[in-house]
Amino acid sequence: MLLSSPLVSPALRFSPQQLQQAGNGCRLRIEAAKQLTGRVVTTKADKTVGVEVVRLAPHPKYKRRERIKKKYQAHDPDNQFKVGDVVELRSSRPISKTKHFIAVPLPPRDTRRKSQLLPPLQSQQAADDDDDQQPPPPSRGL
């Protein structure tokens, strides 16, 4: 039996001899590292945070992408996270019955708009220079 599939990369395909050797005391273990990003929704438990992860998935019948929310319990050894923090969940050994992830802080995202990050256009610079050269409009003495 050859373990091959379009979902298995060529590096993970095994011949029958390799599979037989794996059954003779060697452990053959294929595991994907799972990393998720979510928002902390509860911090009521000690050293545990509840993290809500939102993902987009197609609807089975209508094929429109819909948001699917799932809540995970994650280990927070220092109780450093507050409700609303964005964290990354890294897979780990089972810590308790429901905790299989460790919460890791993410750097804050830059919330400025792209227009503030890009240099101004030359036409905008010329308009700003013209505004500086014109005298202010006369004020009405009312």
Disulfide bonds with the S-S distance in Angstrom:
none
